[in-house]
């Protein structure tokens, strides 16, 4: 498809995020928040913390598979952008109007990859973590070398700060788009629909909103 064609510049309401992506998103929010709260303020025996961690691993694994074999725009290939696209988008990010980007914009794409990578790493280190309390050790500790356990434990206690930073940046970006660019990104992750401008699969178009958009 030619992104410069007149049809691609029309505003269209589309079915953007499929139910799998939406359920994954909110389920991961629940798992991350619950794991962090339990890890920080939870009881001495952190069984629920482990369960939420296992659920996070399952969710991230699903998202990787869906990113490889799912449908537009959930596939990774749909939001892997070159430097030119990123710079072009960034140069217009301060404009006080919606971007109408079809899917993850270049900045949002970086956020997705960063969060998936960091959360996956945190869940992985949790499998080998041993806080030396003889109760809350990870399920793979017994068969691991001491060096591996020490390395994983150190990172598992450090990475939450990075996760918190990424989450704050994510929420700040949503607020920026809402307040500055007058584009509310949250509803589309609830009902799946969004008004966009650009090339989209024909079977995802619900209706054309505007036939004359520059």
NUROPA-808555 format. One record per residue (C-alpha): residue number from 1; x, y, z. Coordinates in pm, 1 decimal. Example, Ala and Ser with C-alpha at 12.3 -4.5 7.8 and 13.67 -1.06 7.14 Angstrom:
2
NODE   n        u        v        w
NODE   1   1230.0   -450.0    780.0
NODE   2   1367.0   -106.0    714.0
***
This chain:
214
NODE   n        u        v        w
NODE   1      0.0      0.0      0.0
NODE   2    113.8    353.4    -72.5
NODE   3    109.7    559.2    248.6
NODE   4     97.4    875.6     41.7
NODE   5   -221.1    786.3   -147.4
NODE   6   -530.9   1003.4    -95.5
NODE   7   -719.9    713.2     58.8
NODE   8   -452.6    665.0    323.7
NODE   9   -497.0   1025.1    439.9
NODE  10   -864.2    979.1    521.1
NODE  11   -971.3    951.6    881.8
NODE  12  -1112.7    607.1    942.1
NODE  13  -1258.5    438.8   1246.5
NODE  14  -1100.5     94.9   1260.1
NODE  15  -1097.8   -217.2   1472.4
NODE  16   -747.2   -162.3   1605.4
NODE  17   -666.7   -380.7   1906.6
NODE  18   -801.9   -733.6   1900.7
NODE  19   -944.0   -894.4   2217.9
NODE  20   -624.7  -1094.8   2276.3
NODE  21   -411.2   -778.6   2291.3
NODE  22   -658.1   -600.0   2515.9
NODE  23   -690.3   -889.4   2761.4
NODE  24   -311.9   -931.4   2762.1
NODE  25   -260.1   -560.8   2836.6
NODE  26   -492.9   -539.0   3135.1
NODE  27   -398.8   -881.7   3270.5
NODE  28    -32.2   -782.0   3263.0
NODE  29   -117.4   -456.8   3444.7
NODE  30   -286.2   -661.2   3718.8
NODE  31      4.8   -906.4   3743.4
NODE  32    275.4   -638.7   3755.6
NODE  33     94.2   -421.0   4010.2
NODE  34      2.2   -717.1   4229.6
NODE  35    352.0   -864.9   4216.2
NODE  36    511.4   -532.0   4303.4
NODE  37    273.0   -463.7   4593.7
NODE  38    314.2   -815.1   4733.0
NODE  39    690.8   -801.2   4689.1
NODE  40    713.5   -465.0   4861.7
NODE  41    448.5   -488.5   5132.0
NODE  42    326.3   -847.4   5117.6
NODE  43    320.7  -1121.4   5381.3
NODE  44    620.9  -1327.6   5481.1
NODE  45    517.0  -1621.5   5263.1
NODE  46    481.0  -1479.2   4914.2
NODE  47    292.6  -1756.4   4734.4
NODE  48     68.2  -1507.8   4554.2
NODE  49    372.7  -1308.4   4443.9
NODE  50    505.4  -1622.3   4275.1
NODE  51    169.4  -1699.3   4112.7
NODE  52    143.2  -1350.7   3965.8
NODE  53    500.3  -1390.1   3842.5
NODE  54    416.2  -1718.5   3670.1
NODE  55    111.8  -1553.0   3513.3
NODE  56    331.7  -1267.8   3388.0
NODE  57    568.9  -1518.7   3225.4
NODE  58    273.6  -1686.1   3052.3
NODE  59    137.4  -1351.1   2933.4
NODE  60    472.1  -1230.0   2799.6
NODE  61    526.6  -1562.3   2623.1
NODE  62    185.2  -1528.6   2461.0
NODE  63    259.3  -1170.4   2354.7
NODE  64    584.3  -1274.2   2188.5
NODE  65    403.4  -1548.9   1997.5
NODE  66    121.1  -1311.1   1903.2
NODE  67    379.2  -1054.1   1801.4
NODE  68    524.5  -1304.8   1556.1
NODE  69    209.8  -1472.3   1424.9
NODE  70    -83.7  -1249.2   1522.2
NODE  71   -278.0   -999.4   1316.2
NODE  72   -220.5   -632.1   1237.1
NODE  73   -125.3   -418.8   1424.1
NODE  74    -16.3   -653.7   1703.8
NODE  75    265.0   -810.5   1500.4
NODE  76    611.5   -680.7   1581.3
NODE  77    678.3   -620.4   1213.0
NODE  78    392.2   -368.6   1215.1
NODE  79    571.0   -141.4   1462.1
NODE  80    938.7   -186.5   1392.8
NODE  81   1034.6    147.4   1241.3
NODE  82   1349.0    274.4   1079.1
NODE  83   1540.1    581.8   1203.2
NODE  84   1378.3    803.7    939.4
NODE  85   1024.8    723.2   1051.8
NODE  86   1117.7    770.0   1415.7
NODE  87   1284.3   1107.5   1356.7
NODE  88    996.1   1225.7   1137.4
NODE  89    740.0   1132.2   1401.4
NODE  90    943.7   1283.9   1681.9
NODE  91    979.1   1612.7   1493.4
NODE  92    601.3   1651.1   1485.4
NODE  93    526.9   1515.6   1831.7
NODE  94    494.8   1863.4   1983.4
NODE  95    210.1   1957.1   1748.2
NODE  96   -112.6   2021.0   1937.3
NODE  97   -324.7   1788.1   1728.4
NODE  98   -388.1   1413.6   1726.4
NODE  99   -147.5   1197.4   1534.4
NODE 100   -415.4    944.8   1432.4
NODE 101   -136.0    687.6   1410.2
NODE 102   -260.4    341.1   1301.7
NODE 103   -123.5    120.8   1579.3
NODE 104    180.7    176.7   1798.1
NODE 105    351.6    500.0   1698.8
NODE 106    734.8    496.9   1691.7
NODE 107    763.2    623.1   2049.9
NODE 108    500.0    382.2   2176.0
NODE 109    675.8     97.6   1996.1
NODE 110    993.0    163.0   2194.9
NODE 111    785.4    155.4   2512.8
NODE 112    633.6   -180.5   2420.2
NODE 113    969.6   -343.7   2349.4
NODE 114   1127.6   -192.4   2660.9
NODE 115    847.4   -304.6   2891.3
NODE 116    830.6   -655.0   2745.9
NODE 117   1207.6   -693.1   2773.6
NODE 118   1241.3   -559.0   3126.6
NODE 119    935.2   -741.3   3262.1
NODE 120   1048.3  -1064.0   3098.7
NODE 121   1393.2  -1024.9   3251.8
NODE 122   1243.8   -954.8   3594.5
NODE 123   1022.8  -1263.4   3575.7
NODE 124   1317.4  -1475.7   3461.8
NODE 125   1540.6  -1365.6   3748.9
NODE 126   1258.0  -1438.9   3991.2
NODE 127   1283.7  -1806.9   3902.8
NODE 128   1638.7  -1813.5   4043.4
NODE 129   1602.5  -1567.3   4330.5
NODE 130   1688.9  -1668.8   4686.0
NODE 131   1651.6  -1394.9   4950.7
NODE 132   1813.4  -1623.5   5213.7
NODE 133   1496.9  -1649.9   5421.2
NODE 134   1465.3  -2023.9   5343.4
NODE 135   1099.3  -1972.1   5244.1
NODE 136   1058.9  -1752.0   4940.3
NODE 137   1320.6  -1888.4   4703.7
NODE 138   1246.1  -1926.8   4333.5
NODE 139   1145.3  -2266.3   4191.7
NODE 140   1473.9  -2317.2   4001.0
NODE 141   1712.7  -2223.2   4281.9
NODE 142   1792.0  -2575.6   4399.7
NODE 143   1936.3  -2682.5   4066.6
NODE 144   2126.6  -2361.0   3995.0
NODE 145   2485.0  -2261.8   4068.6
NODE 146   2547.7  -2021.8   4355.9
NODE 147   2678.8  -1759.8   4115.2
NODE 148   2361.8  -1772.9   3909.1
NODE 149   2144.2  -1743.2   4219.2
NODE 150   2341.2  -1445.0   4349.9
NODE 151   2331.5  -1273.2   4011.1
NODE 152   1956.5  -1329.6   3968.8
NODE 153   1876.0  -1223.6   4324.5
NODE 154   2067.1   -898.7   4286.5
NODE 155   1896.2   -808.8   3961.0
NODE 156   1551.9   -912.6   4086.2
NODE 157   1585.1   -664.7   4369.6
NODE 158   1717.9   -387.4   4143.2
NODE 159   1504.2   -403.5   3828.4
NODE 160   1175.0   -292.5   3995.2
NODE 161   1312.9     62.3   4001.9
NODE 162   1354.6     48.9   3623.3
NODE 163   1007.8   -101.6   3582.8
NODE 164    860.5    179.2   3790.7
NODE 165   1041.3    436.4   3576.0
NODE 166    909.9    279.4   3253.5
NODE 167    556.2    267.2   3391.6
NODE 168    573.6    634.0   3495.3
NODE 169    700.2    728.1   3147.6
NODE 170    421.2    521.6   2991.2
NODE 171    155.2    697.6   3198.7
NODE 172    315.7   1036.4   3132.5
NODE 173    302.9    970.9   2757.9
NODE 174    -67.1    882.6   2780.8
NODE 175   -131.7   1204.0   2975.3
NODE 176     71.2   1405.3   2720.8
NODE 177   -133.7   1271.8   2430.3
NODE 178   -457.6   1334.9   2617.8
NODE 179   -381.1   1687.2   2740.7
NODE 180   -147.8   1827.0   2474.0
NODE 181   -242.6   1641.9   2157.1
NODE 182   -611.1   1591.4   2243.8
NODE 183   -584.6   1221.5   2164.9
NODE 184   -716.1    977.9   2425.2
NODE 185   -531.2    647.4   2382.9
NODE 186   -698.7    459.4   2667.9
NODE 187  -1047.3    384.2   2523.8
NODE 188   -904.1    196.9   2226.0
NODE 189   -737.0    -44.8   2467.4
NODE 190  -1078.6   -105.8   2623.8
NODE 191  -1315.7   -137.5   2328.0
NODE 192  -1055.2   -189.2   2055.1
NODE 193  -1165.5     87.7   1816.9
NODE 194   -975.2    401.6   1716.0
NODE 195   -987.6    678.7   1457.4
NODE 196   -668.7    665.3   1251.5
NODE 197   -512.0    809.6    938.4
NODE 198   -294.2    592.6    720.7
NODE 199   -287.1    252.1    560.1
NODE 200   -490.2    -15.3    736.1
NODE 201   -622.2   -355.1    623.4
NODE 202   -956.4   -312.4    450.7
NODE 203  -1128.1   -566.8    674.7
NODE 204  -1046.0   -355.6    982.5
NODE 205  -1222.5    -39.9    859.9
NODE 206  -1555.3     31.8   1029.9
NODE 207  -1630.0    360.3    851.9
NODE 208  -1463.0    657.0    687.2
NODE 209  -1486.1    956.8    917.2
NODE 210  -1343.3   1231.5    695.3
NODE 211  -1278.6   1221.7    322.3
NODE 212  -1062.2   1532.7    303.5
NODE 213   -776.1   1531.4    551.3
NODE 214   -444.8   1692.4    458.7
***
